[in-house]
């Protein structure tokens, strides 16, 4: 899955490029990237109420997925309540049968990564049924987090990017523990270029990401690429 700030999101499966439709125009849109434009909780709540009253029919949406949304604890702790508020406002737009793409990021240290993973899981449980399709984007959690998510949502998939190049031995062990049938590859362009790659990153480097992941999982590259295609098609319903 490649997610760009410009909204030109695409998913590569073999030689086919599938556009990902934007979210409904009436859905709340909050830009958290600009500190000076950080909205208040009241503003976000009002936006959510307006969107709900507009009667967005997500079940008939032509979009491929909802996301990415989630929690990012690498931000200052005083921003976390707003993140959770926005997260809760967005989750009702999730549709059964269409993937929910989650951005779950901790600060430095495995403890924070595990904490944000647990918090996000508890929130998603409140809004989504057990059969919900879930894509955990740019995953960095450990084995316990993987197991918790799979137990709660059996149709959960885990995406890995070029960041595996700096995984510790413990993290590599966690990567190897992810079931083959739940493994995804991502470039996360334009961010996180492969080692020595150009900036900005592009989807063209998905093969380089595959090589990095294959080396660390101890799996044949062609086998991994085959799994990537199969898993992506299963998750996103691409023919």
C-alpha positions as CSV (number, residue, x, y, z in Angstrom):
1,X,0.0,0.0,0.0
2,X,1.4,3.4,-1.0
3,X,-0.1,6.4,0.8
4,X,0.8,9.9,-0.4
5,X,-0.2,13.2,1.2
6,X,-1.5,14.4,-2.2
7,X,-4.3,11.9,-2.2
8,X,-2.9,10.0,-5.3
9,X,-2.9,6.7,-3.5
10,X,-2.3,3.5,-5.5
11,X,-2.0,-0.2,-4.9
12,X,0.3,-2.2,-7.1
13,X,-0.7,-5.8,-7.8
14,X,1.4,-7.4,-10.5
15,X,1.3,-4.9,-13.4
16,X,-2.1,-3.5,-12.6
17,X,-2.5,-0.2,-10.8
18,X,-5.7,0.3,-8.8
19,X,-6.6,3.9,-7.7
20,X,-7.9,4.2,-4.2
21,X,-11.0,6.5,-4.1
22,X,-10.9,9.4,-1.7
23,X,-13.1,9.5,1.4
24,X,-16.6,11.0,1.1
25,X,-16.5,14.8,0.8
26,X,-18.7,15.2,3.8
27,X,-16.4,13.2,6.1
28,X,-14.5,15.2,8.7
29,X,-11.0,16.2,7.4
30,X,-8.5,17.4,10.0
31,X,-5.0,18.4,9.1
32,X,-2.7,17.5,12.0
33,X,0.5,18.2,10.2
34,X,0.5,21.9,10.8
35,X,1.0,22.8,14.5
36,X,-0.4,26.3,14.1
37,X,-3.6,25.0,12.6
38,X,-4.2,22.4,15.2
39,X,-8.0,22.3,15.8
40,X,-9.6,22.2,19.2
41,X,-11.6,19.2,20.4
42,X,-14.8,21.3,20.1
43,X,-14.0,22.0,16.4
44,X,-13.4,18.4,15.7
45,X,-16.6,17.3,17.5
46,X,-18.6,19.8,15.5
47,X,-17.1,18.6,12.2
48,X,-18.0,15.0,13.1
49,X,-21.6,15.9,14.1
50,X,-22.1,17.7,10.8
51,X,-20.8,14.7,8.8
52,X,-23.0,12.3,10.6
53,X,-26.1,14.5,10.2
54,X,-25.3,14.7,6.4
55,X,-26.0,11.0,6.2
56,X,-22.9,9.7,4.4
57,X,-23.8,6.3,3.0
58,X,-20.4,4.5,3.4
59,X,-21.9,1.1,2.6
60,X,-22.4,2.2,-1.0
61,X,-19.0,4.0,-1.2
62,X,-16.9,3.1,-4.2
63,X,-13.7,3.5,-2.1
64,X,-11.4,0.5,-1.7
65,X,-10.7,1.2,2.0
66,X,-10.9,3.6,4.9
67,X,-7.6,5.1,6.0
68,X,-5.1,5.6,7.0
69,X,-6.3,6.6,10.4
70,X,-5.1,5.8,13.9
71,X,-2.9,6.9,16.7
72,X,0.6,8.3,16.6
73,X,2.4,8.6,20.0
74,X,5.5,10.0,18.5
75,X,3.6,13.3,18.8
76,X,3.6,15.3,22.0
77,X,1.5,13.6,24.7
78,X,-0.8,16.7,24.9
79,X,-1.9,15.9,21.3
80,X,-3.0,12.3,22.1
81,X,-6.5,13.1,23.3
82,X,-7.2,15.0,20.0
83,X,-5.9,12.0,18.1
84,X,-8.2,9.7,19.9
85,X,-11.1,12.0,19.3
86,X,-10.5,12.2,15.6
87,X,-9.9,8.4,15.5
88,X,-13.3,7.8,17.1
89,X,-15.0,10.2,14.7
90,X,-13.5,8.4,11.7
91,X,-14.1,4.8,12.7
92,X,-17.9,4.9,12.1
93,X,-17.2,5.4,8.4
94,X,-15.6,1.9,8.4
95,X,-17.5,-0.6,6.2
96,X,-17.6,-4.3,6.8
97,X,-16.0,-6.0,3.8
98,X,-13.7,-3.1,3.0
99,X,-10.3,-2.7,4.7
100,X,-9.6,-0.4,7.5
101,X,-6.0,1.0,7.2
102,X,-4.5,1.8,10.5
103,X,-1.5,4.0,11.3
104,X,-0.3,3.0,14.8
105,X,3.0,4.5,15.8
106,X,4.8,4.7,19.1
107,X,7.6,6.9,20.4
108,X,11.1,5.5,20.9
109,X,11.1,2.2,22.9
110,X,9.1,-1.0,22.5
111,X,7.0,-0.1,25.6
112,X,5.3,2.8,23.9
113,X,4.8,0.9,20.7
114,X,3.0,-1.9,22.6
115,X,1.0,0.7,24.6
116,X,-0.3,2.5,21.5
117,X,-1.0,-0.8,19.8
118,X,-3.2,-1.9,22.8
119,X,-5.0,1.4,23.0
120,X,-5.8,1.4,19.3
121,X,-7.0,-2.2,19.5
122,X,-9.3,-1.4,22.3
123,X,-10.8,1.5,20.4
124,X,-11.2,-0.4,17.2
125,X,-13.0,-3.2,19.1
126,X,-15.7,-0.7,20.1
127,X,-16.6,0.1,16.5
128,X,-15.7,-2.9,14.3
129,X,-16.9,-6.5,14.3
130,X,-14.5,-9.4,14.5
131,X,-14.6,-10.1,10.8
132,X,-13.4,-6.6,9.9
133,X,-10.6,-6.5,7.3
134,X,-7.7,-4.6,8.8
135,X,-4.3,-3.4,7.3
136,X,-1.8,-2.4,10.0
137,X,0.3,0.0,8.0
138,X,4.1,0.3,8.6
139,X,3.9,-2.2,11.4
140,X,6.6,-2.3,14.0
141,X,4.9,-4.1,16.9
142,X,6.3,-7.3,18.6
143,X,4.9,-10.8,18.7
144,X,2.5,-10.1,21.5
145,X,0.9,-7.2,19.5
146,X,0.6,-9.4,16.4
147,X,-1.2,-12.1,18.4
148,X,-3.5,-9.7,20.1
149,X,-4.6,-8.2,16.8
150,X,-5.1,-11.6,15.1
151,X,-7.0,-12.9,18.0
152,X,-9.3,-9.9,18.0
153,X,-9.5,-9.6,14.2
154,X,-8.6,-12.8,12.3
155,X,-8.7,-10.8,9.0
156,X,-5.8,-8.6,10.1
157,X,-2.7,-8.0,7.9
158,X,0.6,-6.4,8.7
159,X,2.5,-4.2,6.3
160,X,6.3,-3.8,6.3
161,X,8.4,-1.1,4.6
162,X,12.1,-0.4,4.1
163,X,12.5,0.3,7.8
164,X,13.1,-3.4,8.3
165,X,16.7,-2.5,7.3
166,X,17.3,-1.1,10.8
167,X,15.4,-3.8,12.7
168,X,17.2,-5.2,15.7
169,X,17.6,-9.0,16.0
170,X,14.6,-9.0,18.3
171,X,12.5,-7.1,15.8
172,X,13.7,-9.4,13.0
173,X,12.5,-12.3,15.1
174,X,9.1,-10.6,15.5
175,X,8.9,-10.1,11.7
176,X,9.5,-13.8,11.2
177,X,6.7,-14.6,13.5
178,X,4.0,-12.8,11.3
179,X,2.1,-15.5,9.5
180,X,2.8,-15.7,5.7
181,X,-0.9,-15.3,4.9
182,X,-1.0,-12.0,6.8
183,X,2.2,-10.3,5.4
184,X,2.1,-7.2,3.2
185,X,4.8,-5.0,1.6
186,X,4.8,-1.2,1.4
187,X,7.0,1.6,0.2
188,X,5.1,4.3,2.2
189,X,6.3,6.7,-0.5
190,X,7.2,9.5,-0.5
191,X,8.6,8.7,2.9
192,X,11.1,6.1,4.2
193,X,13.3,5.5,1.1
194,X,15.2,2.3,0.9
195,X,18.9,2.5,2.0
196,X,20.8,4.5,-0.5
197,X,17.6,5.2,-2.5
198,X,16.5,8.7,-3.8
199,X,14.3,11.1,-2.0
200,X,11.4,11.3,-2.3
201,X,10.7,7.6,-2.2
202,X,8.4,6.2,-5.0
203,X,6.4,3.0,-5.5
204,X,9.0,1.8,-8.0
205,X,11.1,0.6,-5.0
206,X,8.6,-2.0,-3.8
207,X,11.0,-4.7,-5.2
208,X,13.8,-3.3,-3.0
209,X,11.5,-3.5,0.0
210,X,10.7,-7.1,-0.9
211,X,14.4,-8.0,-1.0
212,X,15.0,-6.4,2.4
213,X,12.0,-8.3,4.0
214,X,12.9,-11.6,2.3
215,X,16.5,-11.4,3.6
216,X,15.3,-10.8,7.1
217,X,12.6,-13.4,7.1
218,X,14.8,-16.0,5.5
219,X,12.4,-16.6,2.6
220,X,12.9,-16.9,-1.1
221,X,12.3,-13.5,-2.8
222,X,10.0,-14.9,-5.5
223,X,7.9,-16.7,-2.8
224,X,7.6,-13.5,-0.9
225,X,6.5,-11.6,-4.0
226,X,3.9,-14.3,-4.7
227,X,2.6,-14.0,-1.1
228,X,2.4,-10.2,-1.4
229,X,0.2,-10.4,-4.5
230,X,-2.0,-13.1,-3.0
231,X,-2.4,-11.3,0.3
232,X,-3.1,-7.9,-1.2
233,X,-5.7,-9.3,-3.6
234,X,-7.4,-11.1,-0.7
235,X,-7.4,-8.1,1.6
236,X,-8.5,-5.5,-1.0
237,X,-10.6,-7.7,-3.2
238,X,-8.7,-7.0,-6.4
239,X,-9.3,-9.4,-9.2
